[in-house]
Amino acid sequence: MSTEHHPIALESESEKKGEVASKAVQPAGPSFPEGGFKAWATVFGAFLIQFCGFGYTTSYGVFQDYYVRIHLTNESASTISWIGSINAFLVVAGGLLAGRVYDRGYFYQLLYGGSLLISFSLFMLSLTKPNHYYQVLLSQAFGVGIGIGMIYVPSIAVLSHYFQRRRSLVMTLVASGSSLGAVVHPIMLNNTLDKLGFPTATRANAGLISGLLLISCLSMRTRLPPPAMTPSLKKALIKFSKDKAYLFCTSGFLFFIMGLYFPLFYIQLDSIKHNLSPSFSFYSLVILNGSSFFGRIAAGFLAGIAGVGNLVIASTLCCSILIFAMIAISNVASVVTIAIIYGFWAGVYVALMAPMVANLADDISEIGLRMGIGFTLAGVGGLIGTPIEGALLTSQYHWWRAGVFSGIMALTGCACYSGMVFFLHQKLRRKEEAKDAR
């Protein structure tokens, strides 16, 4: 029967045509190549940035030991630790501003400017004089910290231009660069500081980092245009404040990072103060960071089996227990055991920080800002954690005080991540129910 005499049928056909037309004009979401030369060149450049950036920051334990014993003997361990903690704070907290600038399309300006500032500041560090604390603070804490902070979050966020399905795996592979850097930098510095002197050793290290950063600048390329509209910071904060999973995630950053840096900053000094041979103590941090490299590589594969959130809970719980175990350090075997196991699980955790935040984002345009806010709180934890631990140590080196404080903070962070997983599951369940109801 013809439909020309049936207005209901005509209306139905027009609605179908309207739906087809609306689908035709809706812009398609961005596609992701999941590979290719430019993609893997960008991954390689990001890997080198992690090597030179966070890898250098987590090698500060070498400088903490050297400054306490030789270069800044007029200052307390707590005062000296501010150099490393300010550096760590600026590295991750700088992501809040860098993430906003990155979202506006200024990736290359951040990359080139940050690399130049790092190189300049490292060479200035080599010119600092013994017991001139402010010179070291300005160059290593502020100069290097701001420079790394400018490139840290953008170098991770740009990976989202090329990868979606493989994003977690690629981000964990890139994060392993910081572990490799945290192995190479301590070996290089421990073998040159005493033999060549502080100026020559730090200049050699600055030369290595500058060369690798140049390769990064030549390798990394963006693919997608910046968002047409960047979310308002005020509106984003209001939205994020209603996301319970994200609130628990950022709280976990704050508390867990306060404990995380204790072994990284103090295990070498701890070994020396327990009368272990200096030749071994110099490599205690290398052992920890070497194990961390394997942890970061393993994180990408383990996350696919256990899930990012569950693996974060497991890794933070193991790290918390091992921080308490540092109180019992007394011989070579205890240092090696703690360094290997702690390094592995700390590596797993650090590798999952970026994927964990990325998985909480509702849209790709939010990733940079969510990372920036989360890493800012992580930076606050790093800023205040190690100086508190140094003050608890005192000049008498009461290791149990700092160990208990760090362990409690780490356990609190673990509890926060458990809350994150719980509320994330609730959020995903609501989305599924809403989809089924349509």
Secondary structure, 3 states (H helix, E strand, C coil): CCCCCCHHHHHHHHHHHHHHHHHHHCCCCCCCCCCCHHHHHHHHHHHHHHHHCHHHHCCHHHHHHHHHHHHCCCCCHHHHHHHHHHHHHHHHHHHHHHHHHHHCCCHHHHHHHHHHHHHHHHHHHCCCCCCCHHHHHHHHHHHHHHHHHHHHHHHHHHHHHCCCCCHHHHHHHHHHHHHHHHHHHHHHHHCCHHHHCHHHHHHHHHHHHHHHHHHHHHHCCCCCCCCCCCCCHHHHHHHHHCCHHHHHHHHHHHHHHHHHHHHHHHHHHHHHHCCCCHHHHHHHHHHHHHHHHHHHHHHHHHHHHHCHHHHHHHHHHHHHHHHHHHHHCCCHHHHHHHHHHHHHHHHHHHHHHHHHHHHHCCCHHHHHHHHHHHHHHHHHHHHHHHHHHHHHHCCCCCHHHHHHHHHHHHHHHHHHHHHHHHHHHHHHHHHHHHHHHC
